[in-house]
Amino acid sequence: MKTILLWIQRIADGVAVTMLAAMFLIFCAQIFSRYVLNMPLGWSSELLLTLWLWVIFWAGAFCLRNKDHIRFDLLYLNVPGKVQRIFLILSALGIIIGFGISFLPTWDYITFYKIKKSAILKWRLDYVFSIYGVFLGVIILRYGVALIQYLNPNYKVQDSDKDEQVEE
């Protein structure tokens, strides 16, 4: 099972790297076209914005580990393990509830955009913004799995639940 999850993680990372590489190449092509050929590419900025949107939410959903996400852990790191576990449970519940409440209205808004198209490439905007719905769903699922682990009576706070401390 770990091997399958590792391969899925590698594929997700590869998709993110491919999107970033495409962004770099499109950006370079735009600079060359604008300043050397004096013929700007109209589609490049729209494609770059769409790729940026996708790479941010793709990486947030599939590539980042829990410890890679932004945390406010000043209090968390200075309390005993049992209290840390309570904090983990409460934060997982907060994320699940908050994202869960926003999921259906967000999905409704995304699907509403099927009537609109992007200005230059004429892509349906529900496709462009659908990555945010995927992001919400994956984060809800990830924190749901984490919550089940945190609620297990035998669960001990792991070092992977904590950020690495910077030594001065």
C-alpha positions as CSV (number, residue, x, y, z in Angstrom):
1,M,0.0,0.0,0.0
2,K,2.8,2.4,0.8
3,T,4.4,1.7,-2.5
4,I,1.2,2.6,-4.3
5,L,0.8,5.8,-2.3
6,L,4.4,6.7,-3.0
7,W,3.8,6.3,-6.8
8,I,0.7,8.4,-6.6
9,Q,2.6,11.1,-4.7
10,R,5.4,11.0,-7.4
11,I,2.8,11.3,-10.2
12,A,1.1,14.3,-8.4
13,D,4.5,15.9,-7.9
14,G,5.3,15.2,-11.6
15,V,2.1,16.9,-12.7
16,A,3.0,20.0,-10.6
17,V,6.5,20.1,-12.0
18,T,5.2,19.8,-15.5
19,M,2.8,22.7,-14.9
20,L,5.7,24.8,-13.5
21,A,7.9,23.9,-16.4
22,A,5.2,24.8,-18.9
23,M,4.8,28.2,-17.1
24,F,8.5,28.9,-17.4
25,L,8.6,28.0,-21.1
26,I,5.4,30.1,-21.9
27,F,6.9,33.0,-19.9
28,C,10.2,32.8,-21.8
29,A,8.3,32.5,-25.1
30,Q,6.2,35.6,-24.2
31,I,9.4,37.6,-23.3
32,F,11.1,36.6,-26.6
33,S,8.0,37.3,-28.7
34,R,7.3,40.7,-27.1
35,Y,10.9,42.1,-26.9
36,V,12.7,40.4,-29.7
37,L,10.0,39.8,-32.3
38,N,7.9,42.8,-31.2
39,M,4.8,40.6,-31.4
40,P,3.3,39.9,-28.0
41,L,1.4,36.6,-27.5
42,G,-2.1,37.4,-26.3
43,W,-2.9,33.9,-25.1
44,S,0.2,33.6,-22.9
45,S,-0.9,35.7,-19.9
46,E,-4.3,33.9,-19.8
47,L,-2.6,30.5,-19.9
48,L,0.0,31.5,-17.3
49,L,-2.8,32.7,-14.9
50,T,-4.7,29.5,-15.4
51,L,-1.6,27.3,-14.9
52,W,-0.7,29.3,-11.8
53,L,-4.2,28.8,-10.3
54,W,-4.0,25.1,-11.1
55,V,-0.5,24.5,-9.8
56,I,-1.3,26.3,-6.5
57,F,-4.4,24.3,-5.7
58,W,-3.0,21.0,-7.2
59,A,0.1,21.2,-5.0
60,G,-1.9,22.2,-2.0
61,A,-4.2,19.2,-2.4
62,F,-1.8,16.5,-3.6
63,C,1.8,17.5,-3.1
64,L,2.2,19.2,0.2
65,R,2.4,17.1,3.4
66,N,0.6,18.3,6.5
67,K,3.8,19.8,8.0
68,D,4.3,21.8,4.7
69,H,1.1,23.8,5.2
70,I,1.2,27.1,7.0
71,R,0.7,26.6,10.8
72,F,0.3,28.9,13.8
73,D,1.9,26.5,16.3
74,L,3.5,28.7,18.9
75,L,1.0,27.5,21.5
76,Y,0.8,24.0,20.1
77,L,4.5,23.3,20.5
78,N,4.5,24.4,24.1
79,V,1.8,22.1,25.6
80,P,2.0,18.4,26.5
81,G,1.3,15.7,24.0
82,K,-2.3,15.0,25.2
83,V,-3.2,18.7,24.7
84,Q,-1.5,18.7,21.3
85,R,-3.7,15.8,20.4
86,I,-6.8,17.8,21.4
87,F,-5.5,20.7,19.3
88,L,-5.0,18.3,16.3
89,I,-8.6,17.0,16.7
90,L,-10.1,20.5,17.0
91,S,-8.1,21.9,14.0
92,A,-9.1,18.9,11.9
93,L,-12.7,19.3,12.8
94,G,-12.5,23.0,12.1
95,I,-11.1,22.4,8.6
96,I,-13.5,19.7,7.8
97,I,-16.5,21.7,9.0
98,G,-15.4,25.0,7.4
99,F,-14.4,23.5,4.1
100,G,-17.5,21.2,4.2
101,I,-19.9,24.1,4.7
102,S,-18.3,26.0,1.8
103,F,-18.1,23.0,-0.5
104,L,-21.6,22.9,-2.0
105,P,-22.0,26.7,-2.4
106,T,-18.5,26.8,-4.0
107,W,-19.3,23.9,-6.3
108,D,-22.5,25.6,-7.3
109,Y,-20.7,28.8,-8.1
110,I,-18.0,26.9,-10.1
111,T,-20.7,25.1,-12.1
112,F,-22.5,28.4,-12.7
113,Y,-19.4,29.5,-14.6
114,K,-20.1,27.0,-17.4
115,I,-22.0,29.8,-19.1
116,K,-18.8,32.0,-19.3
117,K,-15.6,31.5,-21.3
118,S,-12.2,33.0,-20.9
119,A,-11.5,36.1,-22.9
120,I,-8.8,34.8,-25.3
121,L,-8.6,31.0,-25.2
122,K,-12.4,30.7,-24.9
123,W,-12.1,28.0,-22.2
124,R,-15.1,27.3,-20.1
125,L,-14.5,28.9,-16.8
126,D,-16.1,26.0,-14.8
127,Y,-13.1,23.9,-16.1
128,V,-10.6,26.6,-15.2
129,F,-12.0,27.0,-11.6
130,S,-12.8,23.3,-11.1
131,I,-9.4,22.7,-9.4
132,Y,-10.6,24.7,-6.4
133,G,-13.5,22.2,-5.9
134,V,-11.1,19.3,-6.2
135,F,-8.8,21.1,-3.7
136,L,-11.7,21.5,-1.2
137,G,-12.7,17.8,-1.6
138,V,-9.2,16.5,-1.2
139,I,-8.5,18.6,1.9
140,I,-11.7,17.5,3.5
141,L,-10.8,13.9,2.8
142,R,-7.2,14.2,4.0
143,Y,-8.3,15.8,7.3
144,G,-11.1,13.3,7.7
145,V,-8.5,10.5,7.5
146,A,-6.3,12.4,9.9
147,L,-9.2,13.0,12.3
148,I,-9.9,9.2,12.4
149,Q,-6.2,8.7,13.3
150,Y,-6.2,11.4,16.0
151,L,-9.4,9.9,17.6
152,N,-7.8,6.5,18.0
153,P,-7.1,6.1,21.7
154,N,-3.7,4.6,21.0
155,Y,-2.6,7.7,18.9
156,K,0.5,9.4,20.1
157,V,1.5,12.8,18.7
158,Q,4.2,12.1,16.1
159,D,7.2,14.2,15.2
160,S,5.6,14.4,11.7
161,D,2.8,16.4,13.4
162,K,5.3,19.0,14.5
163,D,7.4,21.3,12.4
164,E,11.2,21.0,12.4
165,Q,12.6,23.6,14.8
166,V,15.2,25.9,13.4
167,E,18.3,25.8,15.4
168,E,20.2,29.0,15.8
